Amino acid sequence: MGAEKTLERLLSGTADTAIRFDDLCRLLESIGFEKRVRGSHHLFRKGGVEEMINLQRSG
């Protein structure tokens, strides 16, 4: 799924749990976040954004 379509689904608030992990990672990278993987943790940082996003696959 494209990043634009993923963003639409996320912002609609109706499909939060149905968004695939890989699609969410691609979306974050497409809007300028840098990805770093440490074990099972996928860490996303972006200049100007104070908080780091830490994602892990379900299970």
N, C-alpha and C positions, 0 to 999 in steps of 0.2 A: 504494500500500500504506500502511496506517496505521502510525503511529509505534510503537504497541504490538506489532504483528506484526513490524515490522522489528527491534525490540529483542529479541523472542523468537528470531528467526533469528540475530541477531548473538551472543547469549549462548549459543545451542546449540553454536556453533563448527563447525557443519556446512555453513554457507552463506556464509562470509566473502567469497569472491570473487564470489558471485552477488547481492550486495546492490547495488542501483542507487545511483548517486551522489546523485540527487535525494532518494531515500528516506533515505539517511544524513544529508543536510543537514537534512531535515525533522525527523528524530529528534533531532539535536543542538539544533535550535531549540525543539523541544517540551519538552526537559528544561532549558531556561533559558539556553542558550548564545546569545550575540549574534553575528550574522554580519556580516562586512565583506568585500567583494570588491575585490581589487586585481589587475586584469588577469585572469589565469587562476587566481589563488590565492583560495580561499575560506577566510577566517580566522575561527575561532570562539574566543570568550573567554567566561569566566564568572567572576564574583566567587567567591573561595575556591578556585579552581583555578589553580595556579601556571603550568602549561604552556598555551600556545596551540596549538590544533589547526589545521593547515594542510593543506587538501585541494585536489587538482587532478583534473580529469577525466582519464581514461585517454586516452593519445594526445596 
